[in-house]
Amino acid sequence: MRGRPLGRGTSERTEKCVWSRQGEKMAALYRQVLETASGAARDGTGAVPASPPAVDPADRSSHQWTLRRRRLGSVAAAWLRALLRSRAERCFGILLYHRVVALPHGVPLPEDTVTPATFREQMDGLLTRGYKPWPLSRAVACHAAGRPIPPKTFVVTFDDGYKCLYHEAWPILKELAIPATIFLVTAYLDSHLPMSFCCRAGEGVDGVPVTARCSLSTGQCNEMLAGGLVEFGTHTHTHADFRGRPEAFRSDLQVSLEVMQRRFNLEGVTFAFPFGHCGAALAGEAKRAGLLCALTTKCELVTPQSDPFEWGRFTAEPYDTAATLAAKLDGWYGLLQRSWHRWRRKEAIGGAVCP
C-alpha cells in the first residue's frame, strides 16, 4: 500500500535536514560574522588569515560536514580575533593533540594526526605571537590558589600516549622549550600491539608507521620525565567508554593510578576522560580518586570559576595555523561553536529535529 503524500509543512521541515541546506545556512551564518571584520583586518603579526573555505553543497555526509564546519569556524574565529582581539581576559586555553607523525608521500593522514612540520609551525607561530606555554600542573596549582594566570597562557596536552610522540613531538618540544602533558592509557605501556581504540579511518593504510598506533614504553616515558619538560597523566587503564558505569570507571582508574605510581613514582596526577566524556558521576569519581584535574573535549576556555574536573580543551587540527589556534585560545572559536549550537537548537524547535 502506498503511503500518503507528505503535507506541505512536513515536506518543508524535512527539507531542513538535508545536509546541503545546512551547509548553505552555516556558510551564510559565518558570512554574517565575517562581514564585521574588514578585508584589511590583520592579526598581530600582520598576516591576513586565509579566506573561509567554500562549503560543498553536494557533500551530505554528516562526518564530512562536521569537519568542514570546524574548519570554517576556525577561520572565521581567526578573522574575528584579527579585528577584535582577545576575549580571554583572566582565562587560559588548553590544546589537545593525539599524534605527531611523518608519513610517506601519498599516505592519507589518519584522524587526530598532525605532521611534525605542522606541529612545529603551530607552536613556533604561537610563541611568535607572544603566547606563553605552561605545564598543566602549574596551571592547576595557580587556579587552585586563586592566583591570576597571565594573558596568552596556554597548555599543550596529548591523549593516548602514542610512541610517535617520543620520536616526533618531543624533539620539537625540546627545541622550542614548550612543556606538555601526555595522558597514558596504562594497559598498553610497553606493548608492541596497536591500541585497540585507535582503529579509525586511514589506520589500516600501508605506510602508517607502527609508532602512530602503539604506546610509548616505560623507558621512553622515564627519559622524557628526566628531561623536565614532559609530565604524564592518566587516560584510564583501558580507554573504555565509561558513560553510565561509574563503578567500572572507579575500578579501571584505580588500576591506572597504581601503574603510574609503580612505573614512574607519580601520585596526584592529572587526568583526561576517554573520548572526552564527562558527566557528574564520572567527575565525582575522578575527584574522589585524588586526581589534580580532569579534562574533557568541550571547546571552552578555563576561567577562574571553572571546575577543574570539567576543564575543556581545543583540538589542534591538521589544518590549524598559528592564527586559528590563537583564535581558539582567545575565545572566538568557542563563541562561534556556541552560536552554531544555539542556532541548531532553534532550528530543531521550529521544525524537524535535524541529525
C-alpha positions, -999 to +999 in steps of 0.1 A: +000+000+000+013+034-010+019+059+019+001+092+019+020+121+003+037+144+027+019+176+036+035+209+027+046+216+063+061+182+067+079+185+034+094+218+043+106+206+077+122+175+061+140+198+036+157+215+066+175+183+074+193+180+041+229+185+048+235+206+017+210+231+030+225+230+065+259+238+048+244+267+030+229+281+062+261+276+081+281+294+054+256+323+055+258+325+093+296+327+092+295+352+063+274+375+086+300+372+113+329+378+089+312+410+075+321+425+108+357+421+100+370+442+071+391+426+044+421+447+057+419+433+092+452+417+102+464+397+131+492+407+155+519+397+131+505+415+100+493+383+083+458+381+069+440+349+078+430+327+049+396+331+034+369+307+047+368+275+025+337+271+005+312+245+018+305+219-009+266+217-012+269+182-027+286+168+004+258+153+025+280+132+048+274+143+084+310+134+093+325+154+064+301+182+071+313+183+108+349+186+097+341+213+072+321+232+098+350+231+123+374+243+097+351+271+086+347+280+123+384+281+129+390+305+100+360+327+109+373+329+145+407+340+132+391+368+113+372+379+144+404+378+165+422+398+138+397+427+142+386+425+178+415+408+197+411+385+227+380+375+247+402+355+271+407+380+299+417+361+331+413+328+312+437+304+295+433+277+269+444+240+267+453+225+234+446+188+226+468+167+203+469+129+197+496+120+172+525+138+156+539+117+128+556+119+095+540+099+067+554+088+033+542+108+003+507+097-008+497+081+025+465+096+039+468+114+072+449+094+098+424+112+121+437+131+151+471+134+135+494+163+126+527+162+108+559+173+126+562+203+103+526+214+111+532+209+148+564+230+147+547+257+127+518+259+151+539+260+182+565+284+168+537+306+155+521+309+189+554+317+205+560+344+179+526+359+187+536+362+224+517+331+238+534+315+268+533+278+273+528+265+309+529+230+323+494+217+332+505+212+368+515+248+372+481+260+357+463+236+381+482+249+411+477+286+402+440+280+396+436+262+429+454+291+448+432+317+431+461+334+416+457+352+383+471+334+352+489+358+328+473+367+295+482+345+265+490+315+287+483+281+271+488+244+279+497+216+255+483+181+260+485+148+242+459+120+246+467+082+244+505+083+246+515+071+211+551+061+206+554+087+178+554+115+205+588+103+217+602+103+181+585+133+166+569+156+191+594+155+220+624+169+198+602+199+188+591+205+224+628+205+235+638+227+206+611+253+214+612+248+252+575+240+254+562+219+283+535+194+277+514+167+294+509+132+279+479+112+291+488+075+291+465+045+286+484+024+310+472-011+298+492-006+266+525+006+281+554-014+267+531-033+243+540-037+206+503-042+197+483-014+183+459+003+208+425-012+200+406+020+203+426+038+176+412+019+146+398+049+127+397+060+090+431+055+074+446+034+102+449+003+081+465+020+051+500+008+042+526+033+052+511+044+085+540+037+109+536+015+139+547+044+161+513+060+152+494+031+166+514+017+196+520+030+230+551+046+245+574+023+265+582+028+302+618+036+292+608+063+268+584+079+294+612+079+320+636+095+296+611+123+288+603+128+325+640+132+332+642+159+306+619+181+327+595+194+300+571+165+298+546+155+325+524+124+325+488+120+334+464+091+331+438+084+304+424+054+324+438+019+321+418+006+292+403+037+274+368+022+276+336+042+273+325+046+310+294+066+305+267+053+329+293+029+345+308+048+374+318+017+393+337+003+363+353+037+359+364+038+395+380+003+393+397+010+360+411+043+372+425+028+403+444+002+383+458+030+361+469+051+391+487+020+406+506+016+373+515+053+373+529+050+409+547+018+403+563+027+369+570+064+375+566+070+412+538+095+404+509+104+427+483+131+425+484+130+387+463+149+361+436+131+341+418+132+307+384+115+301+385+088+274+366+101+243+362+134+262+331+121+280+325+135+314+293+139+335+286+145+372+291+108+382+324+104+365+337+138+376+328+129+411+347+096+409+377+115+395+377+139+425+375+110+450+404+093+433+427+121+443+434+134+408+446+170+403+421+178+375+401+161+347+400+173+312+372+170+286+370+179+249+345+207+254+356+238+234+359+261+264+385+283+279+394+278+316+380+306+337+386+313+374+352+298+381+357+266+360+355+233+378+390+217+374+373+183+369+354+196+338+380+217+321+376+220+283+402+218+256+406+229+220+416+202+195+445+213+173+436+201+138+460+195+109+445+225+091+450+248+120+475+276+117+490+296+145+464+323+136+434+299+140+449+284+172+453+319+186+416+325+178+407+293+198+429+304+227+414+339+226+378+326+229+365+333+194+362+297+182+342+287+213+319+317+208+311+306+172+306+270+183+281+280+209+263+303+184+261+274+160+246+250+185+221+276+197+211+281+161+207+244+156+185+241+187+164+270+174+160+252+141+150+220+158+124+237+179+110+255+149+107+223+128+121+188+125+150+177+147+179+175+124+207+149+127 
